[in-house]
Amino acid sequence: MDNFKIIYKILKVFEKNLDVEEPDWEDLTPKKLNISEVLWQNLIQMLIKAGYIDGIKITSTATGTYLTPINPQITLQGLQYLEENSMMRKAYRLAKGIKDITPGI
């Protein structure tokens, strides 16, 4: 899957949880996104460094990199990315529409 589509999906999950007191992050898991744990961690780190998401602490040690959620949320810059990326919004709506009308997807 195209990494930008995955990034878009990740940011949509963060946007969806903006107005939720106790967010459900199940849609954000690597398994749900159908990607590896390594790719998931790398994309989350990129989104943090780009300023699109916040509230996740990155700790690097000799044994690996660990992400610790403190108060995960999308930033204003992340919301702007979603708004300005109309091509991805159109692709997302198309994919969602296909999923809604196609049983078993």
Secondary structure, 3 states (H helix, E strand, C coil): CCHHHHHHHHHHHHHHHHHCCCCCCHHHCHHHHCCCHHHHHHHHHHHHHCCCEEEEEEEEECCEEEEEEEEEEECHHHHHHHHHCHHHHHHHHHHHHHHHHCCCC
